[in-house]
Amino acid sequence: TNVNTTTTMPIICRDAEIIMRNNGNVSFGNGCIVHPKASIIAEDGCNLIFGEYNIIEEHVKINACPKSNSNNVLAPTTIYIGNYNHFKVGCILENTHVENFNIIDMRSEANDCMIESKVIITPLVKLPKRSSIKSSSIVLENKLIIYNNNFKEVEFKKYILDLYQLLSQILPQSHSLHSISV
């Protein structure tokens, strides 16, 4: 992998929606890629903070919106997305924290969840609200969770860096890009 991980700016396609409503804030770490037609939304004072090398494909929606606090009053929240995650076509995450080295597969959904590291959520999974998915889990469509002790972090990181390298060459050829600083 020939990716210089110290100078890789985020690549945000202009056809992606980056919405910051009413003092919401979105920030991207180095090496993030946001495909066209993805929606990244921070509402009403909420923060959505992405770490490094997150790949966000088409029709993915990641949203941070106010949550009810202990007094049943809506309060802004900060949602963290770690490093080296791959969000595949059509997945939806609302107020869901995601740690590192995860795959959230096609058309899967999570609302107000915690996804630890090295998790694979297979296609079409809809996690129950407020789920907590432990590290090294594989979540199948029937919501069966199995432990994956064979996760190879070095190979996964290489996969994400190789994907970044490929997309950083292909996307600018067919899509105009936002100018983003980290």
C-alpha positions in Angstrom: 0.0 0.0 0.0 1.5 3.3 -1.1 -0.9 5.6 0.8 0.9 8.4 2.7 -1.3 8.3 5.8 0.0 11.7 7.0 -1.3 13.8 4.2 -4.5 12.2 2.8 -7.2 14.7 2.8 -10.9 13.7 3.0 -12.5 13.2 -0.4 -16.1 14.4 -0.3 -18.1 14.2 -3.5 -20.2 17.3 -4.3 -23.3 15.1 -4.8 -23.0 14.0 -1.2 -25.2 15.8 1.3 -23.2 17.2 4.3 -25.9 19.0 6.3 -25.2 21.0 9.5 -28.6 22.4 10.7 -28.9 24.9 13.6 -25.3 24.9 14.8 -24.7 21.2 14.0 -21.1 20.3 13.1 -19.5 17.6 11.0 -15.8 16.9 10.9 -13.8 14.4 8.9 -10.4 12.9 9.6 -7.7 12.2 7.0 -8.5 9.7 4.4 -12.3 9.7 4.7 -14.2 9.2 1.5 -17.9 10.2 1.1 -19.5 8.9 -2.1 -22.2 10.8 -4.1 -25.7 10.5 -2.7 -24.5 9.8 0.9 -26.1 11.9 3.6 -24.1 13.1 6.6 -26.4 15.1 8.9 -25.7 16.9 12.2 -28.8 18.7 13.6 -29.5 21.2 16.3 -26.1 21.6 18.0 -25.1 18.0 17.6 -21.6 17.0 16.5 -20.7 14.1 14.2 -16.9 13.4 14.3 -15.3 11.0 11.9 -11.9 9.6 12.6 -9.5 8.5 9.8 -10.1 6.4 6.7 -13.8 5.9 6.8 -15.4 4.8 3.5 -19.0 6.0 3.2 -20.7 4.7 0.1 -23.8 5.8 -1.9 -27.1 6.2 -0.2 -25.6 5.8 3.3 -27.2 8.0 5.9 -25.4 8.9 9.1 -27.3 11.3 11.4 -26.6 12.9 14.7 -29.8 14.4 16.3 -30.8 15.6 19.8 -31.7 12.9 22.3 -34.0 13.0 25.3 -32.0 13.5 28.5 -33.0 12.2 32.0 -35.5 15.1 32.2 -37.1 14.2 28.9 -35.7 17.4 27.3 -34.0 17.1 23.9 -30.3 17.8 24.2 -27.5 17.9 21.6 -25.3 14.9 21.4 -21.8 14.1 20.0 -21.5 11.0 17.9 -18.0 9.5 17.2 -17.1 7.4 14.3 -13.7 5.8 14.8 -11.1 4.8 12.2 -11.0 2.4 9.2 -14.7 1.7 8.9 -16.6 0.8 5.7 -20.2 1.8 5.5 -21.7 0.1 2.5 -24.5 1.2 0.1 -27.8 2.2 1.8 -26.9 1.6 5.5 -28.5 4.0 8.0 -27.0 5.0 11.3 -28.7 7.4 13.6 -27.1 8.5 16.9 -24.9 5.4 16.7 -21.3 5.4 17.9 -18.9 3.2 15.9 -15.4 2.3 17.0 -12.7 1.0 14.6 -12.2 -1.6 11.9 -15.9 -2.3 11.2 -18.1 -3.2 8.2 -21.7 -2.0 8.2 -23.0 -3.8 5.2 -25.7 -2.9 2.6 -29.0 -1.6 3.9 -28.3 -2.4 7.5 -29.7 0.0 10.2 -28.7 1.1 13.7 -30.5 3.6 15.9 -29.0 4.9 19.1 -26.5 1.9 19.2 -22.9 1.3 20.2 -20.8 -0.7 17.8 -17.4 -1.6 19.2 -14.3 -2.5 17.1 -13.8 -5.3 14.5 -17.6 -5.9 14.0 -19.2 -7.1 10.8 -22.9 -6.3 10.4 -24.1 -8.3 7.4 -26.6 -7.0 4.8 -30.2 -6.1 5.8 -29.7 -6.3 9.5 -31.8 -3.9 11.6 -30.4 -3.7 15.1 -32.8 -3.2 17.9 -32.7 0.3 19.3 -30.0 0.9 21.9 -28.1 -2.3 21.0 -24.5 -2.7 22.1 -22.5 -4.8 19.7 -19.3 -6.2 21.3 -15.9 -6.2 19.6 -15.2 -9.0 17.2 -18.9 -9.9 16.6 -20.5 -10.8 13.4 -24.2 -9.9 13.2 -26.3 -12.0 10.8 -29.6 -11.2 9.2 -31.5 -13.3 11.7 -29.8 -11.2 14.4 -27.6 -14.2 15.5 -24.4 -12.8 16.8 -21.3 -14.9 16.6 -17.8 -14.2 17.9 -15.0 -13.8 15.3 -11.6 -14.4 16.8 -10.0 -14.6 13.3 -10.3 -10.9 12.6 -7.0 -9.7 11.0 -6.6 -6.0 11.8 -3.5 -5.5 9.6 -5.2 -7.1 6.6 -8.3 -5.1 7.2 -6.4 -1.8 7.5 -4.6 -2.7 4.2 -8.0 -3.3 2.6 -9.3 0.1 3.6 -6.1 1.9 2.5 -6.1 0.1 -0.8 -9.8 1.0 -1.3 -9.0 4.6 -0.4 -6.1 4.6 -3.0 -8.4 3.3 -5.7 -11.3 5.6 -4.9 -9.1 8.6 -4.6 -8.1 8.1 -8.2 -11.5 7.1 -9.6 -13.9 9.5 -7.9 -12.3 12.8 -9.1 -12.5 11.5 -12.7 -16.3 11.3 -12.6 -17.5 13.5 -9.7 -16.7 17.0 -8.6 -15.4 17.2 -5.1 -15.9 19.5 -2.1 -12.8 21.3 -0.8 -12.5 20.1 2.8 -9.8 20.8 5.4 -9.1 18.7 8.5 
